[in-house]
């Protein structure tokens, strides 16, 4: 599923979210349909909400360690 050329960046964001943390995933080179499917998989695995916006996936809460493991299992290189 993952492409060795894709390096996915994980970071935390709070700006414009009333102080609530979200985990931001960026660096994807694929289309919205792929991102929607991946976001659904991440949300289901962690029992949280999220959204695909402007080529990024936003997931509620600071879930960097869990998401890093999942992405690496899918073959992505992960930074952050």
Biopython code that builds the backbone (N, CA, C, O; Angstrom):
import numpy as np
from Bio.PDB.StructureBuilder import StructureBuilder

atoms = [
    (1, "UNK", "N", (0.829, -1.195, 0.000)),
    (1, "UNK", "CA", (0.000, 0.000, 0.000)),
    (1, "UNK", "C", (0.868, 1.251, 0.000)),
    (1, "UNK", "O", (0.600, 2.191, -0.749)),
    (2, "UNK", "N", (1.896, 1.273, 0.825)),
    (2, "UNK", "CA", (2.758, 2.440, 0.907)),
    (2, "UNK", "C", (3.750, 2.485, -0.246)),
    (2, "UNK", "O", (4.087, 1.454, -0.829)),
    (3, "UNK", "N", (4.199, 3.652, -0.560)),
    (3, "UNK", "CA", (5.170, 3.854, -1.624)),
    (3, "UNK", "C", (6.470, 4.310, -0.978)),
    (3, "UNK", "O", (6.468, 5.241, -0.172)),
    (4, "UNK", "N", (7.572, 3.669, -1.320)),
    (4, "UNK", "CA", (8.838, 3.999, -0.686)),
    (4, "UNK", "C", (9.262, 5.444, -0.925)),
    (4, "UNK", "O", (10.094, 5.972, -0.187)),
    (5, "UNK", "N", (8.703, 6.089, -1.944)),
    (5, "UNK", "CA", (9.044, 7.476, -2.214)),
    (5, "UNK", "C", (8.256, 8.440, -1.335)),
    (5, "UNK", "O", (8.651, 9.593, -1.165)),
    (6, "UNK", "N", (7.152, 7.973, -0.782)),
    (6, "UNK", "CA", (6.332, 8.840, 0.058)),
    (6, "UNK", "C", (6.885, 8.875, 1.476)),
    (6, "UNK", "O", (7.067, 7.835, 2.108)),
    (7, "UNK", "N", (7.147, 10.067, 1.962)),
    (7, "UNK", "CA", (7.546, 10.258, 3.349)),
    (7, "UNK", "C", (6.409, 11.037, 4.004)),
    (7, "UNK", "O", (6.134, 12.180, 3.639)),
    (8, "UNK", "N", (5.763, 10.414, 4.959)),
    (8, "UNK", "CA", (4.620, 11.021, 5.618)),
    (8, "UNK", "C", (5.108, 11.755, 6.860)),
    (8, "UNK", "O", (5.846, 11.194, 7.670)),
    (9, "UNK", "N", (4.700, 12.996, 7.004)),
    (9, "UNK", "CA", (5.089, 13.821, 8.141)),
    (9, "UNK", "C", (3.950, 13.872, 9.155)),
    (9, "UNK", "O", (2.805, 14.158, 8.805)),
    (10, "UNK", "N", (4.278, 13.591, 10.414)),
    (10, "UNK", "CA", (3.318, 13.666, 11.509)),
    (10, "UNK", "C", (3.637, 14.880, 12.358)),
    (10, "UNK", "O", (4.795, 15.106, 12.707)),
    (11, "UNK", "N", (2.632, 15.657, 12.691)),
    (11, "UNK", "CA", (2.834, 16.784, 13.601)),
    (11, "UNK", "C", (1.542, 17.062, 14.345)),
    (11, "UNK", "O", (0.471, 16.584, 13.968)),
    (12, "UNK", "N", (1.663, 17.849, 15.413)),
    (12, "UNK", "CA", (0.517, 18.219, 16.235)),
    (12, "UNK", "C", (0.091, 19.631, 15.864)),
    (12, "UNK", "O", (0.926, 20.510, 15.651)),
    (13, "UNK", "N", (-1.211, 19.834, 15.789)),
    (13, "UNK", "CA", (-1.736, 21.166, 15.515)),
    (13, "UNK", "C", (-2.825, 21.526, 16.497)),
    (13, "UNK", "O", (-3.592, 20.664, 16.927)),
    (14, "UNK", "N", (-2.898, 22.810, 16.860)),
    (14, "UNK", "CA", (-3.963, 23.304, 17.743)),
    (14, "UNK", "C", (-4.589, 24.582, 17.189)),
    (14, "UNK", "O", (-5.698, 24.951, 17.575)),
    (15, "UNK", "N", (-3.883, 25.248, 16.294)),
    (15, "UNK", "CA", (-4.306, 26.546, 15.815)),
    (15, "UNK", "C", (-5.688, 26.470, 15.154)),
    (15, "UNK", "O", (-5.926, 25.636, 14.281)),
    (16, "UNK", "N", (-6.584, 27.348, 15.584)),
    (16, "UNK", "CA", (-7.918, 27.408, 15.012)),
    (16, "UNK", "C", (-8.833, 26.278, 15.439)),
    (16, "UNK", "O", (-9.861, 26.043, 14.802)),
    (17, "UNK", "N", (-8.481, 25.575, 16.503)),
    (17, "UNK", "CA", (-9.281, 24.429, 16.954)),
    (17, "UNK", "C", (-9.678, 24.569, 18.424)),
    (17, "UNK", "O", (-9.908, 23.569, 19.104)),
    (18, "UNK", "N", (-9.756, 25.786, 18.902)),
    (18, "UNK", "CA", (-10.143, 26.073, 20.289)),
    (18, "UNK", "C", (-9.287, 25.320, 21.300)),
    (18, "UNK", "O", (-9.793, 24.872, 22.329)),
    (19, "UNK", "N", (-8.002, 25.179, 21.019)),
    (19, "UNK", "CA", (-7.086, 24.542, 21.955)),
    (19, "UNK", "C", (-7.062, 23.034, 21.900)),
    (19, "UNK", "O", (-6.294, 22.411, 22.633)),
    (20, "UNK", "N", (-7.879, 22.422, 21.054)),
    (20, "UNK", "CA", (-7.901, 20.966, 20.943)),
    (20, "UNK", "C", (-6.771, 20.504, 20.034)),
    (20, "UNK", "O", (-6.499, 21.122, 19.005)),
    (21, "UNK", "N", (-6.119, 19.420, 20.417)),
    (21, "UNK", "CA", (-5.017, 18.893, 19.629)),
    (21, "UNK", "C", (-5.527, 17.970, 18.527)),
    (21, "UNK", "O", (-6.490, 17.227, 18.711)),
    (22, "UNK", "N", (-4.864, 18.034, 17.391)),
    (22, "UNK", "CA", (-5.090, 17.077, 16.316)),
    (22, "UNK", "C", (-3.735, 16.615, 15.808)),
    (22, "UNK", "O", (-2.750, 17.350, 15.876)),
    (23, "UNK", "N", (-3.695, 15.399, 15.301)),
    (23, "UNK", "CA", (-2.501, 14.891, 14.646)),
    (23, "UNK", "C", (-2.676, 15.129, 13.156)),
    (23, "UNK", "O", (-3.673, 14.708, 12.570)),
    (24, "UNK", "N", (-1.706, 15.804, 12.539)),
    (24, "UNK", "CA", (-1.752, 16.119, 11.119)),
    (24, "UNK", "C", (-0.809, 15.203, 10.360)),
    (24, "UNK", "O", (0.355, 15.060, 10.734)),
    (25, "UNK", "N", (-1.300, 14.585, 9.302)),
    (25, "UNK", "CA", (-0.501, 13.731, 8.446)),
    (25, "UNK", "C", (-0.408, 14.406, 7.088)),
    (25, "UNK", "O", (-1.433, 14.691, 6.469)),
    (26, "UNK", "N", (0.796, 14.664, 6.619)),
    (26, "UNK", "CA", (0.966, 15.324, 5.329)),
    (26, "UNK", "C", (2.072, 14.645, 4.541)),
    (26, "UNK", "O", (2.796, 13.807, 5.076)),
    (27, "UNK", "N", (2.204, 15.005, 3.270)),
    (27, "UNK", "CA", (3.240, 14.457, 2.418)),
    (27, "UNK", "C", (2.741, 13.396, 1.455)),
    (27, "UNK", "O", (3.540, 12.725, 0.802)),
    (28, "UNK", "N", (1.436, 13.238, 1.362)),
    (28, "UNK", "CA", (0.868, 12.226, 0.472)),
    (28, "UNK", "C", (0.943, 12.686, -0.976)),
    (28, "UNK", "O", (0.793, 13.871, -1.270)),
    (29, "UNK", "N", (1.174, 11.740, -1.872)),
    (29, "UNK", "CA", (1.213, 12.050, -3.299)),
    (29, "UNK", "C", (0.019, 11.440, -4.023)),
    (29, "UNK", "O", (-0.039, 11.464, -5.253)),
    (30, "UNK", "N", (-0.914, 10.905, -3.287)),
    (30, "UNK", "CA", (-2.066, 10.222, -3.885)),
    (30, "UNK", "C", (-3.320, 11.069, -3.772)),
    (30, "UNK", "O", (-3.336, 12.098, -3.097)),
    (31, "UNK", "N", (-4.370, 10.620, -4.445)),
    (31, "UNK", "CA", (-5.620, 11.367, -4.524)),
    (31, "UNK", "C", (-6.478, 11.287, -3.281)),
    (31, "UNK", "O", (-6.192, 10.550, -2.338)),
    (32, "UNK", "N", (-7.542, 12.075, -3.314)),
    (32, "UNK", "CA", (-8.457, 12.187, -2.185)),
    (32, "UNK", "C", (-9.111, 10.845, -1.825)),
    (32, "UNK", "O", (-9.318, 10.556, -0.646)),
    (33, "UNK", "N", (-9.431, 10.039, -2.820)),
    (33, "UNK", "CA", (-10.081, 8.756, -2.553)),
    (33, "UNK", "C", (-9.181, 7.862, -1.695)),
    (33, "UNK", "O", (-9.652, 7.221, -0.755)),
    (34, "UNK", "N", (-7.895, 7.822, -2.020)),
    (34, "UNK", "CA", (-6.950, 7.047, -1.214)),
    (34, "UNK", "C", (-6.868, 7.599, 0.202)),
    (34, "UNK", "O", (-6.878, 6.840, 1.171)),
    (35, "UNK", "N", (-6.787, 8.937, 0.320)),
    (35, "UNK", "CA", (-6.689, 9.561, 1.644)),
    (35, "UNK", "C", (-7.930, 9.280, 2.480)),
    (35, "UNK", "O", (-7.820, 9.034, 3.681)),
    (36, "UNK", "N", (-9.115, 9.311, 1.859)),
    (36, "UNK", "CA", (-10.354, 9.010, 2.590)),
    (36, "UNK", "C", (-10.307, 7.595, 3.163)),
    (36, "UNK", "O", (-10.672, 7.383, 4.319)),
    (37, "UNK", "N", (-9.860, 6.625, 2.362)),
    (37, "UNK", "CA", (-9.768, 5.242, 2.823)),
    (37, "UNK", "C", (-8.754, 5.077, 3.945)),
    (37, "UNK", "O", (-9.015, 4.374, 4.922)),
    (38, "UNK", "N", (-7.603, 5.718, 3.809)),
    (38, "UNK", "CA", (-6.572, 5.642, 4.852)),
    (38, "UNK", "C", (-7.048, 6.313, 6.133)),
    (38, "UNK", "O", (-6.831, 5.792, 7.227)),
    (39, "UNK", "N", (-7.695, 7.467, 6.000)),
    (39, "UNK", "CA", (-8.217, 8.172, 7.176)),
    (39, "UNK", "C", (-9.239, 7.305, 7.901)),
    (39, "UNK", "O", (-9.242, 7.239, 9.131)),
    (40, "UNK", "N", (-10.100, 6.647, 7.148)),
    (40, "UNK", "CA", (-11.113, 5.769, 7.757)),
    (40, "UNK", "C", (-10.436, 4.648, 8.538)),
    (40, "UNK", "O", (-10.867, 4.301, 9.638)),
    (41, "UNK", "N", (-9.388, 4.090, 7.973)),
    (41, "UNK", "CA", (-8.665, 3.000, 8.639)),
    (41, "UNK", "C", (-8.001, 3.477, 9.935)),
    (41, "UNK", "O", (-8.049, 2.788, 10.953)),
    (42, "UNK", "N", (-7.386, 4.654, 9.888)),
    (42, "UNK", "CA", (-6.727, 5.221, 11.068)),
    (42, "UNK", "C", (-7.751, 5.536, 12.151)),
    (42, "UNK", "O", (-7.533, 5.227, 13.322)),
    (43, "UNK", "N", (-8.863, 6.149, 11.766)),
    (43, "UNK", "CA", (-9.898, 6.520, 12.740)),
    (43, "UNK", "C", (-10.493, 5.281, 13.398)),
    (43, "UNK", "O", (-10.707, 5.267, 14.610)),
    (44, "UNK", "N", (-10.760, 4.253, 12.620)),
    (44, "UNK", "CA", (-11.351, 3.033, 13.165)),
    (44, "UNK", "C", (-10.380, 2.328, 14.110)),
    (44, "UNK", "O", (-10.786, 1.828, 15.160)),
    (45, "UNK", "N", (-9.105, 2.289, 13.741)),
    (45, "UNK", "CA", (-8.099, 1.613, 14.562)),
    (45, "UNK", "C", (-7.908, 2.295, 15.910)),
    (45, "UNK", "O", (-7.543, 1.642, 16.888)),
    (46, "UNK", "N", (-8.154, 3.618, 15.970)),
    (46, "UNK", "CA", (-7.919, 4.373, 17.200)),
    (46, "UNK", "C", (-9.188, 4.858, 17.886)),
    (46, "UNK", "O", (-9.118, 5.449, 18.964)),
    (47, "UNK", "N", (-10.337, 4.620, 17.285)),
    (47, "UNK", "CA", (-11.602, 5.013, 17.895)),
    (47, "UNK", "C", (-11.768, 6.519, 18.041)),
    (47, "UNK", "O", (-12.282, 6.999, 19.051)),
    (48, "UNK", "N", (-11.328, 7.265, 17.023)),
    (48, "UNK", "CA", (-11.404, 8.726, 17.065)),
    (48, "UNK", "C", (-12.016, 9.253, 15.774)),
    (48, "UNK", "O", (-12.245, 8.504, 14.825)),
    (49, "UNK", "N", (-12.274, 10.549, 15.758)),
    (49, "UNK", "CA", (-12.779, 11.205, 14.564)),
    (49, "UNK", "C", (-11.646, 11.862, 13.808)),
    (49, "UNK", "O", (-10.517, 11.953, 14.290)),
    (50, "UNK", "N", (-11.972, 12.312, 12.626)),
    (50, "UNK", "CA", (-10.974, 13.005, 11.823)),
    (50, "UNK", "C", (-11.561, 13.420, 10.489)),
    (50, "UNK", "O", (-12.739, 13.191, 10.215)),
    (51, "UNK", "N", (-10.715, 14.041, 9.649)),
    (51, "UNK", "CA", (-11.175, 14.574, 8.375)),
    (51, "UNK", "C", (-9.999, 14.636, 7.408)),
    (51, "UNK", "O", (-8.842, 14.729, 7.816)),
    (52, "UNK", "N", (-10.321, 14.584, 6.122)),
    (52, "UNK", "CA", (-9.326, 14.833, 5.075)),
    (52, "UNK", "C", (-9.558, 16.256, 4.602)),
    (52, "UNK", "O", (-10.672, 16.623, 4.228)),
    (53, "UNK", "N", (-8.491, 17.058, 4.621)),
    (53, "UNK", "CA", (-8.607, 18.462, 4.250)),
    (53, "UNK", "C", (-7.332, 18.905, 3.531)),
    (53, "UNK", "O", (-6.230, 18.775, 4.062)),
    (54, "UNK", "N", (-7.498, 19.425, 2.327)),
    (54, "UNK", "CA", (-6.375, 20.003, 1.561)),
    (54, "UNK", "C", (-5.180, 19.056, 1.435)),
    (54, "UNK", "O", (-4.037, 19.481, 1.602)),
    (55, "UNK", "N", (-5.429, 17.805, 1.147)),
    (55, "UNK", "CA", (-4.342, 16.849, 0.957)),
    (55, "UNK", "C", (-3.705, 16.351, 2.235)),
    (55, "UNK", "O", (-2.686, 15.661, 2.192)),
    (56, "UNK", "N", (-4.289, 16.689, 3.374)),
    (56, "UNK", "CA", (-3.795, 16.235, 4.677)),
    (56, "UNK", "C", (-4.891, 15.456, 5.387)),
    (56, "UNK", "O", (-6.077, 15.617, 5.100)),
    (57, "UNK", "N", (-4.475, 14.619, 6.310)),
    (57, "UNK", "CA", (-5.419, 13.925, 7.186)),
    (57, "UNK", "C", (-5.266, 14.526, 8.568)),
    (57, "UNK", "O", (-4.153, 14.644, 9.081)),
    (58, "UNK", "N", (-6.391, 14.909, 9.179)),
    (58, "UNK", "CA", (-6.413, 15.407, 10.555)),
    (58, "UNK", "C", (-7.160, 14.390, 11.404)),
    (58, "UNK", "O", (-8.279, 13.994, 11.078)),
    (59, "UNK", "N", (-6.525, 13.970, 12.502)),
    (59, "UNK", "CA", (-7.121, 12.998, 13.413)),
    (59, "UNK", "C", (-7.164, 13.608, 14.802)),
    (59, "UNK", "O", (-6.186, 14.214, 15.239)),
    (60, "UNK", "N", (-8.274, 13.460, 15.498)),
    (60, "UNK", "CA", (-8.432, 14.057, 16.818)),
    (60, "UNK", "C", (-7.449, 13.458, 17.813)),
    (60, "UNK", "O", (-7.288, 12.241, 17.892)),
    (61, "UNK", "N", (-6.791, 14.338, 18.575)),
    (61, "UNK", "CA", (-5.886, 13.919, 19.642)),
    (61, "UNK", "C", (-4.451, 13.744, 19.163)),
    (61, "UNK", "O", (-4.165, 13.788, 17.966)),
    (62, "UNK", "N", (-3.558, 13.544, 20.127)),
    (62, "UNK", "CA", (-2.142, 13.309, 19.830)),
    (62, "UNK", "C", (-1.939, 11.802, 19.729)),
    (62, "UNK", "O", (-1.734, 11.127, 20.737)),
    (63, "UNK", "N", (-1.995, 11.288, 18.524)),
    (63, "UNK", "CA", (-1.880, 9.846, 18.296)),
    (63, "UNK", "C", (-0.658, 9.500, 17.459)),
    (63, "UNK", "O", (-0.656, 8.493, 16.750)),
    (64, "UNK", "N", (0.375, 10.320, 17.534)),
    (64, "UNK", "CA", (1.567, 10.097, 16.704)),
    (64, "UNK", "C", (2.148, 8.696, 16.855)),
    (64, "UNK", "O", (2.417, 8.060, 15.836)),
    (65, "UNK", "N", (2.358, 8.173, 18.072)),
    (65, "UNK", "CA", (2.971, 6.834, 18.176)),
    (65, "UNK", "C", (2.124, 5.737, 17.521)),
    (65, "UNK", "O", (2.656, 4.880, 16.815)),
    (66, "UNK", "N", (0.809, 5.765, 17.756)),
    (66, "UNK", "CA", (-0.060, 4.738, 17.190)),
    (66, "UNK", "C", (-0.134, 4.842, 15.669)),
    (66, "UNK", "O", (-0.099, 3.831, 14.968)),
    (67, "UNK", "N", (-0.235, 6.070, 15.167)),
    (67, "UNK", "CA", (-0.341, 6.270, 13.723)),
    (67, "UNK", "C", (0.975, 5.915, 13.043)),
    (67, "UNK", "O", (0.970, 5.349, 11.949)),
    (68, "UNK", "N", (2.108, 6.240, 13.675)),
    (68, "UNK", "CA", (3.414, 5.902, 13.111)),
    (68, "UNK", "C", (3.524, 4.393, 12.893)),
    (68, "UNK", "O", (3.962, 3.946, 11.833)),
    (69, "UNK", "N", (3.131, 3.620, 13.887)),
    (69, "UNK", "CA", (3.198, 2.160, 13.781)),
    (69, "UNK", "C", (2.309, 1.662, 12.647)),
    (69, "UNK", "O", (2.733, 0.827, 11.847)),
    (70, "UNK", "N", (1.090, 2.164, 12.573)),
    (70, "UNK", "CA", (0.159, 1.741, 11.530)),
    (70, "UNK", "C", (0.695, 2.066, 10.135)),
    (70, "UNK", "O", (0.652, 1.223, 9.239)),
    (71, "UNK", "N", (1.200, 3.286, 9.953)),
    (71, "UNK", "CA", (1.725, 3.685, 8.646)),
    (71, "UNK", "C", (2.945, 2.858, 8.256)),
    (71, "UNK", "O", (3.096, 2.488, 7.091)),
    (72, "UNK", "N", (3.815, 2.566, 9.216)),
    (72, "UNK", "CA", (4.992, 1.752, 8.923)),
    (72, "UNK", "C", (4.595, 0.335, 8.536)),
    (72, "UNK", "O", (5.222, -0.268, 7.665)),
    (73, "UNK", "N", (3.561, -0.201, 9.174)),
    (73, "UNK", "CA", (3.071, -1.532, 8.817)),
    (73, "UNK", "C", (2.514, -1.545, 7.394)),
    (73, "UNK", "O", (2.546, -2.576, 6.721)),
    (74, "UNK", "N", (2.003, -0.393, 6.936)),
    (74, "UNK", "CA", (1.458, -0.279, 5.581)),
    (74, "UNK", "C", (2.532, 0.047, 4.548)),
    (74, "UNK", "O", (2.237, 0.131, 3.356)),
    (75, "UNK", "N", (3.778, 0.232, 4.993)),
    (75, "UNK", "CA", (4.884, 0.429, 4.073)),
    (75, "UNK", "C", (5.297, 1.869, 3.842)),
    (75, "UNK", "O", (6.086, 2.138, 2.937)),
    (76, "UNK", "N", (4.790, 2.801, 4.630)),
    (76, "UNK", "CA", (5.160, 4.209, 4.490)),
    (76, "UNK", "C", (6.400, 4.517, 5.313)),
    (76, "UNK", "O", (6.650, 3.879, 6.336)),
    (77, "UNK", "N", (7.181, 5.502, 4.862)),
    (77, "UNK", "CA", (8.257, 6.053, 5.679)),
    (77, "UNK", "C", (7.649, 7.222, 6.448)),
    (77, "UNK", "O", (6.921, 8.032, 5.873)),
    (78, "UNK", "N", (7.944, 7.314, 7.739)),
    (78, "UNK", "CA", (7.289, 8.297, 8.599)),
    (78, "UNK", "C", (8.329, 9.164, 9.278)),
    (78, "UNK", "O", (9.340, 8.667, 9.774)),
    (79, "UNK", "N", (8.076, 10.468, 9.299)),
    (79, "UNK", "CA", (8.914, 11.444, 10.002)),
    (79, "UNK", "C", (8.039, 12.226, 10.958)),
    (79, "UNK", "O", (6.870, 12.491, 10.677)),
    (80, "UNK", "N", (8.612, 12.590, 12.083)),
    (80, "UNK", "CA", (7.892, 13.451, 13.019)),
    (80, "UNK", "C", (7.293, 12.708, 14.177)),
    (80, "UNK", "O", (6.660, 13.316, 15.039)),
]
sb = StructureBuilder()
sb.init_structure("model")
sb.init_model(0)
sb.init_chain("A")
sb.init_seg("    ")
for serial, (resi, resn, name, xyz) in enumerate(atoms, 1):
    if name == "N":
        sb.init_residue(resn, " ", resi, " ")
    sb.init_atom(name, np.array(xyz, "f"), 0.0, 1.0, " ", f" {name:<3s}", serial, name[0])
structure = sb.get_structure()
